Each structure stands twice: as structure tokens, then as C-alpha cells.
Amino acid sequence: MKLYPDDVLRIAEQQGRQPPCQACAPLACAGWDSFPGTRSDAGLMRVGGLWAPGEDEPTLEEHHPAGTHQWSPQAPIALAYHPANRCEVWQCRACGHPFLRYTEYGGYYEDACIRDLNPDLLVV
Ligand SMILES: [Zn+2]
């Protein structure tokens, strides 16, 4: 499913304020983190993505008005900027706690990243 910023905002407001349950707590990171390689993501369910294949490549520009960087726990989740602009939203199957996920592509590596979808950090 294609998600629009309003959809992400709604999911974040509805489900992002409750603490993660026992099942998904190990995945809940305030800032972007690598998805633990040893852990299955079977407990999560994909809701949709902000960027659909076939659309123009989203910008790589980042949004850090307060001097944060991409990996800061307090970095804004700015949906028009990298990397949130290419994220997928996933939810815990048990409690509905929402997460953002995207894959960082380096020259010779791929890094699956995950972050809490925290409504307080959203910039729509
Ligand atoms: Zn959960």
C-alpha cells in the first residue's frame, strides 16, 4: 500500500504513544539502528511505503534544523527528507506499535534499519 504523510501521521498518533510490548521492545530504537541480524521480523507486519517503485527517486537531502544527524535519537522524522521519504511503516502484530524501516545501500553493503515511529519527532 502506498502511504502518504497524512497516513503516517495518523498511524503515529494512534499507535505511536503506547510503549512497545514485550515482543517488539527489542526492536524499538529512538533513533535509526541496524535491524538486529539475528532477529526475525515475523512479529512485524508491513503497512505500506512512502515511496513506491516507479516514482521519482526521493531526495537524499536531510532535515536537521537542530543540529542532529541521521543517527541521532532526537533527529526529526521529516517525511519529505532522507531517509524517511523512502521508508516503510511496519507494525507489531501483537500490539500495533509502529516502526519505520528502510534499507541503506552503500557501495558494497546493505543495512536494514529500523526506528520507532515517534509522533513527537514527526515533521510532515
Ligand atoms: Zn508489540
Residues whose N, C-alpha, C, O or C-beta is under 5 A from the ligand:
A	BS01	ZN	P20 C21 A23 C24 C92 A94 C95 G96 H97
